[in-house]
Amino acid sequence: MAREAKKKNPEDYKGKSIEQLILDQGDGKYGLVPLASTWALVLRRRDENRHLTQPELLDLALRQILTGEVDEDTVKSSADELAAQAVSADGALADAKKKL
């Protein structure tokens, strides 16, 4: 019998601390670290988060992942977009250096 994926409602987690959200996380606690750090990199690139410090960004990333506001597929697709932008920027930079 397959387990049903339970849809998270962000409103259910509103008053909980990050520590409690992590403790309540059933499976994959240790997989949250790379996922949250990747999502923090994505969040840093957004204008509305430019004023946040690195610990605040990590806190926000963890909270969004643990409450279900952001899922793993969204994080991975956003990270792929960032990687593509970095590659294109590096390519443009390399082309500019060749012209010099």
Buried (B, 14 or more C-beta within 10 A) or exposed (E): EEEEEEEBEEEEBEEBEEEEBEEEEEEEEEEBEEBBEBBBBBBBEEEEBEEBEEEEBBBBBBBBBBBBEBEBEBBEEBBEEBEEEEEEEEEEEEEEEEEE
